[in-house]
């Protein structure tokens, strides 16, 4: 969504700026597209929070295998 809005605003801004012969309008339209895409994607809207990820449980430090305790395999 973020990149799509920026791409569409850049194309529209370039075309409008070319027709109006004002580079400033191109910059303004691209900046407006950037602000719109930030508003839509960076905030945590309830729409994006429907299917939350389930993270793994925290492991205690003593449950991991230590490198010294592992058996070293010899390649033949």
C-alpha positions, 0 to 999 in steps of 0.5 A: 500500500505504502509503495503503491500510493507513492508510485501513483502520486509520483506518476500523477505529480510528474504528469501534472508538473510536465503539463503545468511546466512547474516542478514545484507541483510535482514535488507537492503532489509527491509529498502529499502522496507520501503523507497520505501513505504514512497516515494509512500505513504507519498508524495501527488501525484496527483493520490491520490488527485482526490476525495478530501473530502468535510469538514463541514463548520465552525460553529460560537460559538453562534449557538451551544446549551449551556448545561444549555439551554437544557431541562433535561429529567427525567427517570421514 
